């Protein structure tokens, strides 16, 4: 690894704009934005994927590898990705730093605590939770309705036993018992605020707007009312600074914020992107899970919030995932993959499953952006299968479809993909949002459900209807919508693979993220605290006789 000061210098960041965390990690002070404000913006490239499967499609690998590939062909490029949550790291997914020869390093540090940002988010979240309960306990000066408290505590770990709990048990001095629960920290509104904020004062203002409860008259109670927003901002003073590390080729990579994409917005921070866009001609960023989740939220929420203008969308696809979407085999998370079925050529299943890829291409083209397909190739993929993916992609309207071999070959293995992306970025685009903000809450939900997911319509539970009426009366109907749904299907039902049709999306509740600047409907049985599988990834993590971490990836 190169000293991070050298990596920063290559990106035009000065030593006095760095807060060093050892030799290979640093935080970048926000003052850099003032110094480089006059620099032109580079081209923003969004990497997303088809509907993911438990096999993994290699989206982060492709994001990092594409950044390396752009540098390999002589372009000035920076990557920006999210920080991994320890929940997935020790759960099913494992490490989230890329893989093979397309990684960011130091990988162990990134996956374990890193610079403490997620812990800071959890501390700010839980400080507010404690202050709410303390306010109610100490004679309730804000006249809070205890049964309306919606703010939950956070933990950066998968723990389904904490989804629903009763707090305040014990003696009278232990508080007033009430039903509550835990969310995984990366699903906290505080994390979404960190990802979308544009500066320290904006952060302070957004934190103050967080709705935590209602008073006895039905009026919203905020973090500002509780008096916690200032202290929460202080806890996040360092976390707001983007982190800088490096790819395996020594190129700069910003890693900052980590909101989930099936629950929250699923993208890295606006601040990291804004700095990167002034530091390079090309910025490769990533949106979590499939294009129906992270990419739609990136384009409709993050681009609005950060005034960002993407130049191109890259959709990652694999033959094995398309065959699974086509019904060739089933594979449950935490079980052994069906290797024989993975390696067997199955063109009928692939072509059937490619309906999923076609839908994602159609969705991304509807935003008025060029689309490039990155075919993440594996050694057992046959020429006929790879050619079929390429042909289907082009027939569906993609601007290019190229093999990606960045996992085994690094930047060199993505040279043709990088050339296709550069060409796509040079094409004229007509970027537009999926919906207008002045549309009603229901109109926006139904636009996403019917146009992006392919649903026949939406069914609202009584609680969701009540919330819609409340938020409309409170003046929040003009906020964008962040759908919380499964990432394993275009629909709300994870068992529906490929391109489902004939379904209706059930909305059981809608929650406010006023500080982050959106409303998020809960689709089906979507939960905000994951659980550990039968055999969690944590079982393989240990230290060897030399003190090195093993089994993390």
C-alpha positions in Angstrom: 0.0 0.0 0.0 1.1 3.6 -0.7 1.1 6.1 2.1 -2.3 7.8 2.1 -0.6 11.2 1.8 0.7 10.2 -1.6 -2.7 8.9 -2.7 -4.3 12.2 -1.5 -1.7 14.2 -3.4 -2.5 12.4 -6.6 -6.1 13.5 -6.1 -5.1 17.1 -5.5 -5.8 17.0 -1.7 -3.2 18.8 0.5 -1.6 17.4 3.6 -3.2 20.0 5.9 -6.6 18.9 4.6 -6.1 15.4 5.9 -6.7 13.9 9.4 -4.6 10.8 9.4 -5.7 7.5 10.9 -2.4 5.7 10.6 -0.4 5.5 7.4 -3.1 4.2 5.1 -6.4 5.9 6.1 -7.4 9.5 6.4 -10.4 11.8 6.8 -10.7 14.7 4.4 -11.6 18.0 5.9 -14.6 19.7 4.4 -12.5 22.9 3.9 -11.2 21.3 0.7 -14.6 22.1 -0.9 -14.0 25.8 -0.6 -10.5 25.6 -2.1 -11.5 23.5 -5.1 -14.9 25.1 -5.7 -13.8 26.6 -9.0 -12.6 23.3 -10.5 -14.9 21.7 -13.2 -16.9 18.7 -12.2 -15.9 15.3 -13.6 -18.4 12.8 -15.0 -20.4 10.8 -12.5 -20.8 7.1 -13.3 -23.4 5.1 -11.4 -22.8 1.3 -11.0 -25.9 -0.8 -10.2 -27.0 -4.3 -10.9 -29.8 -6.7 -11.9 -31.9 -8.1 -9.0 -29.3 -9.8 -6.8 -29.2 -13.4 -5.7 -27.4 -15.0 -2.7 -24.7 -16.0 -5.2 -23.4 -12.3 -5.3 -23.2 -10.4 -8.6 -19.9 -8.5 -8.0 -21.2 -5.0 -8.0 -18.6 -3.6 -5.6 -15.9 -5.6 -7.4 -17.1 -4.0 -10.7 -17.3 -0.5 -9.2 -13.7 -0.7 -7.9 -12.5 -2.6 -10.9 -14.0 0.0 -13.3 -12.1 2.8 -11.4 -8.9 0.8 -11.8 -9.7 0.1 -15.5 -10.3 3.8 -16.2 -6.9 4.6 -14.8 -5.4 1.7 -16.7 -6.5 3.3 -20.0 -5.1 6.6 -18.9 -8.1 8.4 -17.4 -8.1 10.3 -14.2 -10.6 8.4 -12.0 -11.7 8.2 -8.4 -14.2 5.7 -6.8 -16.7 6.4 -4.1 -18.4 3.6 -2.1 -20.2 3.0 1.2 -18.8 1.9 4.5 -19.6 -1.8 5.3 -21.9 -2.5 8.2 -20.7 -5.2 10.6 -24.1 -6.8 10.5 -23.7 -8.2 6.9 -19.9 -8.7 7.5 -20.6 -11.2 10.3 -23.9 -12.4 8.8 -24.3 -13.7 5.3 -22.5 -11.3 3.0 -19.1 -11.2 4.6 -16.6 -8.4 3.8 -17.6 -5.6 1.5 -14.3 -4.2 0.1 -14.5 -5.8 -3.3 -12.5 -9.0 -4.2 -9.8 -10.5 -6.2 -7.7 -7.9 -7.9 -10.5 -5.3 -7.6 -10.4 -4.2 -4.0 -9.9 -1.3 -1.6 -7.3 -1.6 1.1 -6.8 -1.9 4.1 -9.6 -4.4 3.8 -9.7 -5.6 7.4 -9.8 -2.0 8.8 -12.6 -1.1 6.4 -14.8 -4.0 7.4 -14.1 -3.7 11.2 -14.8 -0.3 12.8 -12.8 1.6 10.1 -12.6 5.2 11.4 -15.6 4.9 13.8 -18.2 6.6 11.6 -20.9 3.9 12.1 -20.3 3.9 15.9 -20.7 7.7 15.9 -24.0 7.3 14.1 -25.2 4.7 16.6 -24.1 6.9 19.5 -26.1 9.9 18.1 -29.1 7.7 17.4 -29.1 6.2 20.9 -28.4 9.5 22.6 -31.7 10.8 21.1 -33.5 7.7 22.2 -32.3 8.1 25.7 -33.3 11.7 25.8 -36.8 11.0 24.6 -37.4 8.4 27.3 -35.8 10.7 30.0 -38.1 13.6 28.9 -41.2 11.4 29.3 -40.0 10.1 32.7 -39.1 13.5 34.1 -42.7 14.8 34.2 -43.1 14.8 30.4 -42.7 18.6 29.8 -43.4 18.2 26.0 -46.6 16.3 26.7 -45.4 13.4 24.6 -47.8 10.6 23.9 -45.7 7.6 25.1 -47.5 5.3 22.7 -46.5 7.4 19.7 -42.8 7.2 20.2 -41.4 5.9 17.0 -37.6 6.5 17.5 -35.9 3.2 18.1 -32.4 2.4 19.3 -29.7 1.2 17.0 -27.1 -1.5 16.9 -24.5 -2.3 14.1 -25.1 -6.0 14.2 -27.7 -8.4 12.9 -29.8 -9.4 15.9 -33.4 -10.5 15.2 -34.0 -10.9 19.0 -33.9 -7.1 19.4 -36.5 -6.3 16.7 -39.3 -6.0 19.3 -38.5 -5.5 23.0 -40.2 -4.0 26.1 -38.0 -1.4 27.8 -38.3 0.1 31.2 -38.9 -3.1 33.1 -37.7 -3.3 36.7 -38.3 -0.9 39.5 -40.1 2.4 39.3 -36.8 4.3 38.8 -36.1 2.2 35.7 -38.6 4.1 33.6 -42.0 3.6 32.2 -42.4 0.3 30.5 -43.2 0.5 26.8 -42.9 -1.6 23.6 -40.0 -0.5 21.3 -37.2 -2.2 19.4 -33.9 -1.9 17.6 -32.9 -1.1 14.1 -29.6 -1.9 12.5 -27.5 1.3 12.8 -27.2 1.7 9.0 -31.0 1.8 8.8 -31.1 4.8 11.2 -32.3 8.1 9.8 -29.1 9.5 11.2 -27.1 7.5 8.7 -29.3 8.7 5.9 -28.8 12.2 7.0 -25.0 11.7 7.1 -25.2 10.4 3.5 -27.3 13.3 2.2 -25.9 16.3 4.1 -24.0 19.0 2.4 -22.1 20.4 5.4 -22.0 20.8 9.2 -24.7 23.4 9.5 -26.9 21.5 7.1 -26.3 18.4 9.3 -27.3 20.3 12.4 -30.5 21.5 10.7 -31.4 18.1 9.4 -30.9 16.4 12.8 -33.2 18.9 14.4 -36.0 18.0 12.0 -36.1 14.3 13.0 -39.6 13.3 14.1 -39.6 11.1 17.1 -43.1 11.1 18.5 -46.4 13.1 18.7 -47.7 15.1 21.6 -51.2 14.4 23.1 -52.7 16.8 20.6 -51.2 14.9 17.7 -48.5 17.5 16.9 -45.1 16.1 15.8 -42.2 16.1 18.3 -38.7 16.6 16.9 -35.1 16.1 18.0 -35.0 19.9 18.3 -37.9 19.9 20.7 -36.2 17.2 22.7 -33.0 19.3 22.8 -30.7 16.6 21.4 -29.8 17.9 17.9 -26.9 19.9 19.0 -25.2 17.1 21.0 -25.9 14.7 18.1 -24.1 17.1 15.7 -21.1 17.2 18.0 -21.0 13.4 18.0 -20.9 13.4 14.2 -18.3 16.2 13.7 -15.6 13.8 12.6 -18.0 11.3 11.0 -19.1 13.9 8.5 -15.6 14.0 7.0 -15.3 11.6 4.0 -12.7 8.8 4.4 -9.9 8.3 1.9 -8.2 4.9 1.2 -6.9 3.3 -1.9 -7.6 0.6 -4.5 -5.1 -2.2 -5.2 -3.6 -0.1 -8.0 -2.9 2.7 -5.5 -5.7 4.9 -6.9 -7.9 7.1 -4.5 -11.1 5.7 -3.1 -13.5 7.6 -0.9 -15.5 5.4 1.5 -18.2 7.3 3.4 -21.6 6.6 5.0 -23.4 3.3 4.8 -27.2 3.4 4.5 -28.9 0.1 3.5 -30.4 0.1 0.0 -33.5 -2.1 0.8 -34.4 0.1 3.8 -32.7 3.5 3.2 -31.1 5.1 0.1 -28.2 2.7 -0.3 -25.5 5.2 -1.5 -22.3 6.8 -0.2 -22.3 10.4 0.9 -23.1 13.5 -1.2 -20.0 15.1 0.3 -17.7 12.3 -0.9 -19.1 12.6 -4.4 -18.8 16.4 -4.4 -15.2 16.3 -3.4 -14.4 13.4 -5.8 -16.1 15.2 -8.8 -13.7 18.2 -8.3 -10.7 15.8 -8.0 -11.1 13.7 -11.1 -12.4 13.5 -14.6 -14.4 10.4 -13.9 -16.0 9.4 -10.6 -17.3 5.8 -10.3 -19.9 5.4 -7.5 -22.2 2.6 -6.5 -25.8 2.2 -5.4 -26.8 -0.8 -3.3 -28.6 -4.0 -4.5 -30.5 -4.0 -7.8 -31.4 -0.9 -9.9 -35.0 -1.0 -8.5 -33.6 -0.3 -5.1 -30.4 1.7 -4.9 -30.3 3.2 -8.4 -33.8 4.5 -8.3 -33.2 6.1 -4.9 -29.8 7.4 -6.0 -31.4 9.1 -9.0 -34.7 10.3 -7.4 -33.4 11.2 -3.9 -29.6 11.7 -3.8 -29.3 13.5 -7.1 -32.0 15.9 -6.0 -30.6 16.4 -2.6 -27.0 16.9 -3.8 -27.8 18.5 -7.1 -25.8 15.8 -8.9 -25.9 15.1 -12.6 -25.0 11.5 -13.6 -23.5 10.8 -17.0 -23.9 7.1 -17.3 -25.4 4.0 -15.6 -23.5 0.7 -15.5 -25.6 -2.4 -14.8 -23.7 -5.5 -13.5 -25.1 -8.9 -14.7 -23.9 -12.5 -14.3 -24.8 -15.6 -16.2 -25.3 -17.5 -13.0 -27.8 -15.0 -11.7 -29.8 -14.9 -14.9 -30.0 -18.7 -14.9 -31.3 -18.6 -11.4 -33.9 -16.0 -12.3 -34.8 -18.3 -15.2 -35.6 -21.1 -12.8 -32.5 -23.3 -13.4 -31.9 -23.8 -9.7 -32.7 -22.4 -6.3 -30.2 -21.3 -3.8 -31.0 -20.2 -0.2 -28.7 -17.8 1.7 -26.3 -19.7 4.0 -26.4 -23.0 2.0 -23.9 -24.5 -0.3 -24.3 -23.2 -3.9 -25.3 -25.8 -6.6 -21.9 -25.9 -8.3 -22.9 -28.4 -11.0 -25.9 -26.2 -12.0 -23.8 -23.1 -11.9 -21.3 -24.5 -14.3 -23.7 -26.3 -16.7 -24.6 -24.3 -19.8 -28.3 -23.5 -19.8 -29.3 -21.1 -22.5 -33.1 -21.5 -22.1 -32.9 -20.6 -18.4 -30.6 -17.7 -19.1 -32.8 -16.3 -21.8 -35.8 -16.6 -19.6 -34.1 -15.0 -16.6 -32.8 -12.2 -18.9 -36.2 -10.7 -18.6 -35.0 -9.3 -15.3 -32.0 -7.6 -17.0 -34.2 -6.2 -19.7 -36.5 -4.6 -17.2 -33.6 -3.0 -15.4 -32.3 -1.6 -18.7 -35.7 -0.2 -19.5 -35.9 1.4 -16.0 -32.5 3.1 -16.2 -33.1 4.3 -19.8 -36.4 5.9 -18.6 -34.2 8.3 -16.6 -32.7 9.6 -19.9 -29.2 8.2 -19.2 -26.9 6.0 -21.3 -26.7 2.4 -20.0 -23.7 0.1 -20.2 -23.9 -3.6 -19.2 -20.9 -5.0 -17.4 -21.0 -8.8 -17.8 -19.2 -10.1 -14.7 -17.7 -13.2 -16.2 -16.7 -16.4 -14.3 -14.4 -19.2 -15.5 -17.3 -21.6 -16.0 -19.4 -19.2 -18.2 -19.6 -20.5 -21.7 -19.1 -18.4 -24.8 -22.6 -19.0 -25.9 -24.0 -17.8 -22.5 -21.8 -14.6 -22.5 -22.8 -13.9 -26.1 -26.4 -14.3 -25.3 -26.2 -11.8 -22.5 -24.4 -9.3 -24.8 -27.0 -9.8 -27.6 -30.0 -9.5 -25.2 -28.6 -6.4 -23.6 -28.1 -4.6 -27.0 -31.5 -5.6 -28.2 -33.0 -4.2 -25.0 -31.5 -0.8 -25.7 -28.2 -0.8 -23.9 -25.6 1.5 -25.3 -22.9 -1.2 -24.8 -22.3 -4.6 -23.2 -18.8 -5.7 -22.3 -17.2 -8.5 -20.4 -15.7 -7.5 -17.0 -12.7 -9.5 -15.8 -11.5 -7.1 -13.1 -11.7 -9.8 -10.4 -9.0 -12.0 -11.9 -7.1 -9.3 -13.8 -7.7 -5.9 -12.0 -7.8 -2.8 -14.2 -6.5 -4.6 -17.3 -9.4 -7.0 -17.2 -11.9 -4.1 -17.4 -10.2 -2.1 -20.2 -12.9 -2.7 -22.8 -15.6 -2.0 -20.3 -13.8 1.3 -19.4 -13.6 2.3 -23.0 -17.4 1.7 -23.4 -18.1 3.7 -20.3 -16.0 6.7 -21.5 -17.9 6.5 -24.9 -21.3 6.4 -23.1 -20.3 9.4 -20.9 -19.6 11.4 -24.1 -23.1 10.7 -25.4 -25.8 13.3 -24.9 -28.1 12.6 -22.0 -31.5 13.9 -20.9 -31.5 13.1 -17.2 -34.9 13.4 -15.6 -36.5 12.2 -12.4 -39.1 9.5 -12.3 -41.7 11.7 -10.6 -42.3 15.3 -9.7 -42.2 16.3 -6.0 -45.5 18.1 -6.2 -47.3 14.8 -7.0 -49.2 13.3 -4.0 -47.7 10.7 -1.7 -49.8 8.0 -3.3 -49.0 9.1 -6.9 -45.3 8.9 -6.1 -45.6 5.4 -4.5 -47.7 4.1 -7.3 -45.3 5.5 -10.0 -42.4 3.7 -8.4 -44.4 0.5 -8.0 -45.9 0.3 -11.5 -43.1 1.8 -13.6 -40.0 0.4 -11.8 -41.3 -2.8 -10.2 -43.9 -3.6 -12.9 -46.8 -3.9 -10.4 -50.4 -3.7 -11.3 -51.0 -1.4 -8.4 -50.6 -0.7 -4.7 -52.7 -1.9 -1.7 -52.5 0.4 1.4 -53.1 -1.0 4.9 -55.2 1.2 7.2 -52.1 2.3 9.1 -50.5 3.5 5.9 -53.7 5.3 4.9 -53.6 7.1 8.3 -50.0 8.0 7.8 -50.6 9.4 4.4 -53.3 11.7 5.7 -51.1 12.8 8.6 -48.1 13.6 6.5 -50.1 15.4 3.9 -51.7 17.6 6.6 -48.3 18.3 8.1 -47.0 19.5 4.8 -44.7 16.6 3.9 -46.5 15.4 0.8 -43.8 17.0 -1.4 -41.0 14.9 -0.1 -39.5 12.1 -2.3 -40.3 8.5 -1.5 -37.7 5.9 -0.3 -39.4 2.5 -0.7 -38.3 -0.1 1.9 -38.7 -3.5 0.2 -36.9 -6.8 -0.4 -33.8 -6.6 -2.7 -34.3 -10.2 -3.9 -37.1 -9.5 -6.3 -38.4 -6.7 -8.5 -41.6 -7.1 -6.5 -42.2 -7.0 -2.7 -42.0 -10.9 -2.5 -38.5 -12.3 -2.5 -39.7 -15.6 -4.0 -40.8 -13.9 -7.2 -37.8 -14.1 -9.5 -37.1 -12.8 -13.1 -39.6 -10.2 -14.2 -42.8 -10.7 -12.1 -46.2 -9.6 -13.4 -49.7 -9.6 -12.0 -48.8 -8.5 -8.5 -49.9 -5.7 -6.2 -47.4 -4.1 -3.8 -48.8 -4.0 -0.2 -47.8 -0.9 1.9 -48.3 -1.8 5.6 -46.9 1.5 7.0 -45.1 4.7 6.1 -42.5 6.2 8.3 -41.1 9.8 8.3 -37.4 10.6 7.7 -38.0 14.4 7.7 -34.4 15.2 8.6 -33.1 13.0 5.7 -35.8 14.6 3.5 -37.9 11.6 2.5 -40.8 9.3 3.5 -40.3 5.6 3.5 -43.1 3.1 3.0 -42.7 -0.4 4.3 -43.5 -3.0 1.6 -44.8 -6.4 2.7 -42.8 -7.9 5.5 -39.7 -5.7 5.2 -37.8 -5.4 8.5 -35.3 -2.8 9.7 -33.2 -5.2 11.8 -31.8 -8.3 10.0 -31.1 -11.6 11.8 -28.1 -13.9 11.6 -28.3 -17.1 9.4 -27.8 -20.6 10.6 -24.1 -20.4 9.7 -23.1 -16.8 10.0 -19.9 -15.5 8.4 -18.6 -14.8 11.9 -17.9 -18.6 12.3 -15.0 -18.3 9.9 -13.4 -15.2 11.3 -10.4 -15.6 13.6 -6.8 -14.7 14.1 -3.9 -17.0 13.1 -0.8 -17.8 15.1 0.8 -14.6 13.8 -2.1 -12.4 14.8 -3.4 -11.9 11.3 -7.1 -11.7 10.7 -8.4 -14.7 8.7 -11.8 -15.6 7.2 -13.1 -12.1 6.9 -13.5 -12.3 3.2 
